[in-house]
Structures are given as structure tokens and as C-alpha cells.
Amino acid sequence: ISCKQLLLYLKKTACKMGIDLKAGGRRTGHKSSTKVVKTANPYNKLLIKLYKFLARRTDSKFCATVVKRLHMSKVNQPPIGLNRLAKYMTNKDGKTAVIVGKVTDDVRMMECPKMSVCALAFTENARKRIEAAGGECLTFDQLALRAPKGTNTVLLRGPKSRAALAHFGHSTSVANPHTHDGVKPYVRSNGRKFERARGRRSNCGFKI
């Protein structure tokens, strides 16, 4: 059988055959992370079940957002400090701050205001300071009983800045003079002998 005849046969039977998984039939990068619960924490698993149910039955955008954030990895659930939390909650009396992450203490803040805070976790000192100021520390199941639709709540997130982010970059082409701007290389030293070859000399690839 010739190659041409084989191709014609394959074209005719294409509708009956399955797709070749290795040669481009895979849809990589499209799988939703919310379909599979990745956490091993039983408390978080129950929270996902609870807020998934609430999001479906109440059509609450708050609950849907909480579910989405509960599914996130630890890097995408950054902690928030008390000082930042207090700043976001100024002039929001009677409202509950909701953080899908951890609340940490901030020693630079002298006085902690009275706040109602719901979070996945609190550090020991953060909890002490919030309660000493007359505030309260809630869990998400307590919040679900109090405000199933998220009424009178302020949904907050901590800053995502990490030391590793300084090393990320190179989003444009190598020919672009701004490719390496603001990208911190992983170097042993800043001396004469380091980082001086390819990329730092025009006769070695390119120079920036």
C-alpha cells in the first residue's frame, strides 16, 4: 500500500477513529483546578463542600469567590498582617473582614482596633491582639451561619510579593533591550568574573 492510499484511507475513516493523543489531541492547560480538590486538609475539604453548595443554591458571588480562593495553592493564598487589615477596615464599622488565608501579627502597630475577622488561620499573637481589642476571630463555618450570602463582609487579600518574584521575567524576546530590565539574576557574586559572558558582551550572543 502506498503512502497516498494510506492517507486517503485515514481521511475516510477519520470520523470513526479516535484522536491521536500524542500528536496533538491533548488539551493541556485547560483542566480546571477546581474540579479536583488537591488539599489534604479535612477542614478545607469540608469548607469547599460547604461554600460550593452555598454558591450553587444562593447564586452568591461572594460564595463563588470564596470557593475559588479555597482551591488556590498556598502561594496564591498570601497572609495579611494586622496593620494592613486595620487600614483596609477603617470606616467599615459593623462589617466582617474575610481573608481566605492566614492573619499574622504586626509588631510595628502599637494599638489594634476593634475588628471582626474571618480567616482560615490566625497566628497566636494576632488572635490575642484582636480579641484583647474587643474584636472577634471567626472561622468560615461560623461565617456561613452568620452571613451565608456574605452580607456585611469585606473580602480581602494579602500582598503577593515574594522574594522569588524578583527573579521572574524575560517575557519579551532576547532582541528587545528591555528584556532583562528589573529581572534579578541568580548570581554567586557581583564581582569582575561573574555574569560577564553571554548576554553581557556583544561578541557573545547579545549585550544588555
C-alpha positions as CSV (number, residue, x, y, z in Angstrom):
1,I,0.0,0.0,0.0
2,S,1.4,3.4,-1.0
3,C,1.6,6.4,1.3
4,K,-1.0,8.3,-0.8
5,Q,-3.5,5.4,-0.4
6,L,-2.9,5.2,3.3
7,L,-3.6,8.9,3.7
8,L,-6.9,8.7,1.7
9,Y,-8.0,5.7,3.8
10,L,-7.2,7.7,7.0
11,K,-9.2,10.7,5.8
12,K,-12.2,8.5,5.1
13,T,-12.1,6.7,8.5
14,A,-11.2,9.8,10.5
15,C,-14.7,10.3,11.8
16,K,-14.8,6.7,13.1
17,M,-11.3,6.8,14.7
18,G,-10.3,8.4,17.9
19,I,-7.8,11.3,18.1
20,D,-4.1,10.6,18.3
21,L,-3.3,11.6,21.9
22,K,0.4,12.1,21.4
23,A,0.3,14.0,18.2
24,G,-1.8,17.0,19.2
25,G,-5.1,15.6,20.5
26,R,-4.4,16.7,24.1
27,R,-5.8,19.9,25.5
28,T,-3.1,20.7,28.0
29,G,-3.5,23.6,30.3
30,H,-7.3,23.6,30.2
31,K,-8.1,21.4,33.1
32,S,-9.9,23.3,35.8
33,S,-8.1,23.2,39.2
34,T,-11.5,23.4,40.9
35,K,-12.6,20.0,39.6
36,V,-10.1,18.1,41.8
37,V,-9.6,19.0,45.5
38,K,-5.9,19.0,46.0
39,T,-5.7,19.8,49.7
40,A,-5.2,17.0,52.2
41,N,-6.6,19.2,55.0
42,P,-10.0,17.8,56.0
43,Y,-11.2,21.1,57.3
44,N,-10.5,22.8,54.0
45,K,-12.2,19.9,52.1
46,L,-15.4,20.4,54.2
47,L,-15.2,24.2,53.6
48,I,-15.0,23.7,49.9
49,K,-18.1,21.4,50.0
50,L,-20.0,23.9,52.2
51,Y,-19.2,27.0,50.1
52,K,-19.7,25.1,46.8
53,F,-23.2,24.3,48.0
54,L,-23.9,27.8,49.1
55,A,-22.6,29.3,45.8
56,R,-24.9,26.9,43.8
57,R,-28.0,27.4,45.9
58,T,-27.8,31.1,46.6
59,D,-26.1,32.4,43.4
60,S,-23.9,34.5,45.7
61,K,-20.8,35.9,44.0
62,F,-19.2,36.1,47.4
63,C,-19.5,32.3,48.0
64,A,-18.3,31.6,44.5
65,T,-15.2,33.7,45.1
66,V,-14.5,32.1,48.4
67,V,-14.7,28.6,46.8
68,K,-12.3,29.7,44.0
69,R,-9.8,31.0,46.6
70,L,-10.1,27.9,48.8
71,H,-9.0,25.9,45.8
72,M,-5.9,28.0,45.4
73,S,-2.4,26.9,46.2
74,K,-0.6,28.3,49.3
75,V,1.4,30.8,47.2
76,N,-1.9,32.2,45.9
77,Q,-3.3,32.5,49.5
78,P,-0.9,35.1,50.9
79,P,-1.1,36.1,54.5
80,I,-2.2,39.5,55.6
81,G,-0.8,41.5,58.5
82,L,-2.8,43.2,61.2
83,N,-1.7,46.7,60.2
84,R,-2.8,46.2,56.6
85,L,-6.0,44.7,57.7
86,A,-6.7,47.6,60.1
87,K,-6.0,50.0,57.3
88,Y,-8.5,48.3,54.9
89,M,-11.2,48.2,57.6
90,T,-11.2,51.9,58.5
91,N,-14.7,53.4,58.3
92,K,-16.2,49.9,57.9
93,D,-17.8,49.5,61.3
94,G,-20.2,46.6,61.6
95,K,-18.6,44.7,58.8
96,T,-16.6,41.5,58.9
97,A,-13.2,41.2,57.2
98,V,-12.9,37.9,55.3
99,I,-9.5,36.5,54.3
100,V,-9.0,33.2,52.6
101,G,-5.6,32.8,54.2
102,K,-3.7,33.5,57.4
103,V,-3.8,36.6,59.6
104,T,-0.5,37.5,61.1
105,D,0.6,39.9,63.8
106,D,2.4,43.2,63.0
107,V,4.7,44.3,65.8
108,R,5.0,47.8,64.2
109,M,1.4,48.6,65.0
110,M,1.0,49.8,68.6
111,E,-2.7,49.6,69.0
112,C,-5.0,47.1,67.3
113,P,-8.6,48.5,66.6
114,K,-11.7,46.5,67.3
115,M,-12.4,44.3,64.3
116,S,-14.5,41.2,63.3
117,V,-12.2,39.0,61.2
118,C,-12.9,35.7,59.5
119,A,-9.8,33.8,58.2
120,L,-8.5,30.2,57.6
121,A,-5.9,30.7,60.4
122,F,-4.6,33.2,62.8
123,T,-1.2,33.4,64.4
124,E,-1.3,33.2,68.2
125,N,-0.3,36.9,68.7
126,A,-2.7,38.1,66.1
127,R,-5.6,36.3,67.7
128,K,-4.7,37.6,71.1
129,R,-4.5,41.2,69.9
130,I,-7.8,41.1,68.0
131,E,-9.6,39.6,71.0
132,A,-8.0,41.9,73.5
133,A,-9.2,44.9,71.5
134,G,-12.8,43.6,71.8
135,G,-12.9,42.1,68.3
136,E,-13.6,38.5,67.3
137,C,-11.9,35.8,65.2
138,L,-14.3,33.7,63.2
139,T,-13.9,30.5,61.2
140,F,-15.6,30.1,57.8
141,D,-18.2,27.7,59.1
142,Q,-19.2,30.3,61.7
143,L,-19.4,32.9,59.0
144,A,-21.6,30.6,56.8
145,L,-24.2,30.5,59.7
146,R,-24.0,34.3,60.3
147,A,-23.8,35.5,56.7
148,P,-24.4,32.7,54.1
149,K,-24.5,35.2,51.2
150,G,-21.6,37.3,52.5
151,T,-23.7,40.3,53.6
152,N,-21.8,43.0,55.5
153,T,-18.4,41.4,54.7
154,V,-15.3,42.8,53.1
155,L,-13.4,40.2,51.1
156,L,-9.6,40.9,51.4
157,R,-6.3,39.5,50.2
158,G,-2.8,39.9,51.4
159,P,0.1,41.1,49.1
160,K,1.6,38.5,46.7
161,S,5.1,40.0,46.8
162,R,7.7,37.3,47.4
163,A,11.5,37.3,47.2
164,A,11.3,34.9,44.2
165,L,9.3,37.3,42.1
166,A,12.4,39.5,41.7
167,H,13.9,36.7,39.6
168,F,11.0,36.3,37.3
169,G,10.9,37.9,33.9
170,H,12.1,37.5,30.3
171,S,8.6,37.9,28.9
172,T,9.8,39.5,25.7
173,S,12.3,38.5,23.0
174,V,16.0,38.5,23.6
175,A,16.5,41.1,20.9
176,N,14.4,43.6,23.0
177,P,16.8,45.8,25.0
178,H,14.3,45.8,27.9
179,T,14.0,42.0,28.2
180,H,16.2,41.8,31.3
181,D,15.0,45.1,33.0
182,G,14.0,44.5,36.6
183,V,15.0,40.9,36.5
184,K,17.4,39.8,39.2
185,P,19.8,37.1,38.1
186,Y,20.7,34.3,40.4
187,V,24.4,35.0,40.9
188,R,27.1,33.8,43.3
189,S,28.8,37.2,43.3
190,N,28.7,40.7,41.7
191,G,32.5,40.6,41.0
192,R,34.5,41.1,37.8
193,K,34.5,37.4,36.9
194,F,30.7,36.8,37.2
195,E,27.9,37.4,34.7
196,R,30.2,38.9,32.1
197,A,29.9,36.4,29.2
198,R,26.8,35.7,27.0
199,G,24.3,38.5,27.3
200,R,26.8,40.9,28.7
201,R,29.2,41.1,25.7
202,S,28.2,41.9,22.1
203,N,30.6,39.3,20.8
204,C,29.0,36.6,22.9
205,G,25.4,36.4,21.7
206,F,24.0,39.8,22.7
207,K,24.6,42.6,25.2
208,I,22.3,44.2,27.6
